[in-house]
Each structure stands twice: as structure tokens, then as C-alpha cells.
């Protein structure tokens, strides 16, 4: 057997021992925010559901939306609903939640939402549990 044939046989054997590639093909689809305007307030009714799917602390997302939309907020006791203290166009709220997801949830390397936020000294890092990448992110 020639060296080339031996090499190809070793490659075939090595390939058999590799784990199968996991490609679920699923897309990350966070719930669409249910927004209700009541008087001079904007209510995100399914806020808890959104933060659960994103695997983020409700206070973090509430603080981000408050800063981005320029509105004080009130989080209900059970964090089921977020109340912003002024009328805000629902499209703006959806847009800011999408931006939050792009910056603070989805891994910029592999595109998976399986991430956590880690604070190292004064720097916030988005750590991907799927591919292991670590990306610095802006502090909220």
C-alpha cells in the first residue's frame, strides 16, 4: 500500500470518529412585543416572556429601553410588564428591542442566541456558549 493510500485510509478512519454535525436549521424568533398605549404611558404587556426567551435580566432590558427611548420606566412587581412613562410609537420600541438583541444577545461570530453577559473588571463581555467566542459589548 502506498503512502497516499495509507494517508487516505487514516483520514477516513478519523472522519468516522468525528461527531456528526449538528445543524438544526432553527431560527431564533423572539416573541413580538405586545404594546399597549394607555393615556400617556406605553405598556409592554409580554415583557417577562421576552426577557425569558432572551435569557436576560428584565432590569437590564428595561434600563436599555429607558435609555434608548428617553423615558423613565416602571417594572411591575413580578416583572411581567414594563411601563414607560410616555407615549412611544410601538415601531420604535420594537426597533430598540431588535437592536438590543443584535448587540446583547446574538453572538456576532456564529449568530446563535446562546450567550451570557460576563463582567470582567470594568468591561462587559458577551460570551457565546455555542462557539466559545468572547466579544466586548457597550455597558448599559
N, C-alpha and C positions, 0 to 999 in steps of 0.2 A: 504494500500500500504506500502510495506516495505521500509526501509531507502535506500536500494540498488536501488530499482526501482525508487524512487524519485530522487536519485542522477543521474541515467542514463537518466531520462526524462529531468532534468535540463541541462545535458551535450548536449543532442540532441537539446534543445532549443537554447543553447549558440552557438552551431555549425551552426545552421540556420542563426544566426545573423552575423556570420563572413563573410567578403568579400570573393568573390571567388578568388582562387589563380590565379595570372597572370603568365602564363608560355608561353611566345610567341614562344620559341624554336628557335628564330632567332639567327644567329651567327654574330658577329661583323666582317665585312670584309672591312678593309680599302682599298682604291684603290692602286693597284700595281704602284710603281713609274715608270714613263716613263723617261728613262735615255738616253741621247744622248752625245756622246763624240765628241767635236769639237776642233780640234787642241790639245792644252794642257789643255783644260778645260772640266769639267764634268757638264752637264746641267740636272737638274731635271725639266722637262717641266711642269708636272702637280702638282707642289709644292703647289699652292694655294688650289687645290682640296683636297690634302692630309691633309693640316692643317685645312681646314673647316670640314672634316669628323672627324678628331681627336679632334676638338674643342680646338685647341691650337694656341697661337700666333705664326705666322710664324717666328718671330725673335728668339723665344725660340728653335724651332726645328732646325733652321739654325745654331744657336750657338752650339747646341748639336752636330750636324753633323760635323761642323767645328772642334770642339774639338776632337771628336772621330776619325775622318778621317785625322786629322793633315793637314788641308788645309784651307787657308783663303777663305772667301766666299763673294759673291756679290748677294744681293737680288734685283730683278728688282723693279722699282717704284711701281707697283701695286701688288707686292709680288706673281705674278703668276708663276715666275720661279726663281729657286735658281741656281747660278753658282758657282761651286767650282773651285778654281784656279789651279787644277792639274788633271791629268788623274787618275781616280779611277775606279776599277773594279765594274761594276754595282751590282754584288752579294754582295760586301762589303757595298755598300750604302743601299741595301735592308735589309741586316742583321742589320745595325745600326738603321734603321727606326723601324724594328721589336723590337729591344732592347728598343728603346725609348718608343714604345707603351707599352711594358711589364712593364716598370718602371714608366712612367709618364702619362699613360692614363688608363690602365685597373686596376680595383680595385683588390687587391690581395685576398680579402675576398670573394667577390661574383662573380668576373670575368666579371662584366659589365663595359662598357666604359663610363658610365655616371658619370664622375668625373670632379672636378675642382682643380686647384692648388692654395693653400692659403699660404700666407707668414705670419707666426706668430713669431714676433721678428726676430730672425736670422734663424729660421727653416722653411723649406718648407714642407707643408703637402698636401698629396693627399686626398681630401675629396670626398667620394662617395655619389652621390645624390640618388642612388638607395637603399643602405643599411645603409648609415649613418656612415660607418667606416672612421676613420682618420688614415692615415699611413704616417710616416715621410719618405721623399724621399731625395736623394742627390741633392745638389744645382748644377746647371749647370754653 
